Amino acid sequence: MGNREMEELIPLVNRLQDAFSALGQSCLLELPQIAVVGGQSAGKSSVLENFVGRDFLPRGSGIVTRRPLVLQLVTSKAEYAEFLHCKGKKFTDFEEVRLEIEAETDRVTGMNKGISSIPINLRVYSPHVLNLTLIDLPGITKVPVGDQPPDIEYQIREMIMQFITRENCLILAVTPANTDLANSDALKLAKEVDPQGLRTIGVITKLDLMDEGTDARDVLENKLLPLRRGYVGVVNRSQKDIDGKKDIKSAMLAERKFFLSHPAYRHIADRMGTPHLQKVLNQQLTNHIRDTLPNFRNKLQGQLLSIEHEVEAYKNFKPEDPTRKTKALLQMVQQFAVDFEKRIEGSGDQVDTLELSGGAKINRIFHERFPFEIVKMEFNEKELRREISYAIKNIHGIRTGLFTPDMAFEAIVKKQIVKLKGPSLKSVDLVIQELINTVKKCTKKLANFPRLCEETERIVANHIREREGKTKDQVLLLIDIQVSYINTNHEDFIGFANAQQRSSQVHKKTTIGNQVIRKGWLTISNIGIMKGGSKGYWFVLTAESLSWYKDDENI
């Protein structure tokens, strides 16, 4: 790629950046860019103004930059500025640029020093700049001021992270030299997302304000906290210079003189200063765009194919055509029916690994919950014997009976069979509830059509409720059928002849024939006999008992 083509890369990315901003959506394709990160009063604004050669950024105490500023520098013969939100308007007075930034910031964030992640796009054309794009982010702060929310530090950190976590983003970490570099907020954040220092560029400001006898030579020579892309030192105007209206051109000459005359920086003076920093950033950004271009192009082509496929589906779409609406409605309803069937019948699509649902949960109700409810029914053997005795005596009346009457047997058995109605109806309720939950999950795909979603859920749920009554009637009917006629000739019926034999067989198999209802891990806590707090045990729930084990020991 030739030098001229390389120079066109940054303006190309600028146009993409403007396009995404105009659409009002974040760039799903991570554009190559440079994010400026630093604490409050680190000198970020002065560095950017030195690049442009003009005073155009808001100044003051506290948080001044409250929205990301996408600053696009474009080499041009004329000097003026343009805002993306003020299309067609050229600003030649940079004092007006400052006022427009303040007004646009207040328009979104209000007057209470709040912040917003919605960027302001500013493009500056000038013969004194190199093609460069920088994103000026709010300064890192610790203490909220004015009406700022208490979590302002967290909000600013999250906003900065949104930008610098992207692999295509270079990080310009601005740190004042008159503070301990090890405590630099900018370098600390950069280290979190770029531990190897591969995409971080260090900028050391306020070198002229260091204590006498100290210097930042080891830092600038990349020896103390090494970064792959190194450090550049700059000297900005002091607040006294700004108040005294010292122009940036004079400040640049003073900066150059400082590095040439300082004994610690004299040997690296050619690699220090704002002009060199601007050249480094221009070269670094151009190379970064070139390196990320193949992957960026592949992602762009992939999204383009996806969008073209989506557009093809709407190629012949006519919003006013009622048949089109009907077809779309039928397709959504059919998809709902397919999803519902898959959740009940089981499918490999979209398997839920967090909990049981749909058909699997209904299966569990039938095979685990229903037997458990039956086992849970109260059974008092002493009471049952008394009921049998009373039934036999009441049937014989004043006569003394010789044989056990069939009517007594039927009366007792029917009473026990009727007890099955409770667990059976409860199981029906649990199944109905799971079906309704499944309907709600399936209608989530219709969320873009709230009315359709609501009506589909209502109609299907009402249908399920209507079938609920008929289902319960059918269940009760089946139990009543069992009650109405007891077939003593059935092979499973234990008659008097083989009762003793069957009883002995059951007695022999008691230890192995006991039906297992549920087994799994059980945590037992706050029990006096358990020393040492809560513990995990393997439990087995059978038709006759509940046992739990640890280290092969039955407790």
Stockholm file with secondary structure:
# STOCKHOLM 1.0

chainA/1-555         MGNREMEELIPLVNRLQDAFSALGQSCLLELPQIAVVGGQSAGKSSVLENFVGRDFLPRGSGIVTRRPLVLQLVTSKAEYAEFLHCKGKKFTDFEEVRLEIEAETDRVTGMNKGISSIPINLRVYSPHVLNLTLIDLPGITKVPVGDQPPDIEYQIREMIMQFITRENCLILAVTPANTDLANSDALKLAKEVDPQGLRTIGVITKLDLMDEGTDARDVLENKLLPLRRGYVGVVNRSQKDIDGKKDIKSAMLAERKFFLSHPAYRHIADRMGTPHLQKVLNQQLTNHIRDTLPNFRNKLQGQLLSIEHEVEAYKNFKPEDPTRKTKALLQMVQQFAVDFEKRIEGSGDQVDTLELSGGAKINRIFHERFPFEIVKMEFNEKELRREISYAIKNIHGIRTGLFTPDMAFEAIVKKQIVKLKGPSLKSVDLVIQELINTVKKCTKKLANFPRLCEETERIVANHIREREGKTKDQVLLLIDIQVSYINTNHEDFIGFANAQQRSSQVHKKTTIGNQVIRKGWLTISNIGIMKGGSKGYWFVLTAESLSWYKDDENI
#=GR chainA/1-555 SS CCHHHHHTHHHHHHHHHHHHHHHTSCCSSCCCEEEEEEBTTSSHHHHHHHHHTSCCSCCCSSCCCCSCEEEEEEECSSCEEEETTSTTCCBCCHHHHHHHHHHHHHHHHCSSSCCCSCCEEEEEEETTCCSEEEEECCCBCSSCCTTCCTTHHHHHHHHHHHHHTSTTEEEEEEEETTSCGGGCHHHHHHHHHCTTCSSEEEEEECGGGSCTTCCCHHHHTTCSSCCTTCEEECCCCCHHHHHTTCCHHHHHHHHHHHHHHCTTTGGGGGGCSHHHHHHHHHHHHHHHHHHHHHHHHHHHHHHHHHHHHHHHHTTTCCTTCHHHHHHHHHHHHHHHHHHHHHHHHCCSTTCCSSSCCTHHHHHHIIIIIHHHHHHHSCCCHHHHHHHHHHHHHHHHTTSCCSSCCHHHHHHHHHHHHHTTHHHHHHHHHHHHHHHHHHHHHHGGGGTTSHHHHHHHHHHHHHHHHHHHHHHHHHHHHHHHHHHHCCCTTSTTSCCHHHHHHHHHHHHHTHHHHCCEEEEEEEEECSCTTCTTSCEEEEEEEESSCEEEEETTEEC
#=GC SS_cons         CCHHHHHTHHHHHHHHHHHHHHHTSCCSSCCCEEEEEEBTTSSHHHHHHHHHTSCCSCCCSSCCCCSCEEEEEEECSSCEEEETTSTTCCBCCHHHHHHHHHHHHHHHHCSSSCCCSCCEEEEEEETTCCSEEEEECCCBCSSCCTTCCTTHHHHHHHHHHHHHTSTTEEEEEEEETTSCGGGCHHHHHHHHHCTTCSSEEEEEECGGGSCTTCCCHHHHTTCSSCCTTCEEECCCCCHHHHHTTCCHHHHHHHHHHHHHHCTTTGGGGGGCSHHHHHHHHHHHHHHHHHHHHHHHHHHHHHHHHHHHHHHHHTTTCCTTCHHHHHHHHHHHHHHHHHHHHHHHHCCSTTCCSSSCCTHHHHHHIIIIIHHHHHHHSCCCHHHHHHHHHHHHHHHHTTSCCSSCCHHHHHHHHHHHHHTTHHHHHHHHHHHHHHHHHHHHHHGGGGTTSHHHHHHHHHHHHHHHHHHHHHHHHHHHHHHHHHHHCCCTTSTTSCCHHHHHHHHHHHHHTHHHHCCEEEEEEEEECSCTTCTTSCEEEEEEEESSCEEEEETTEEC
//
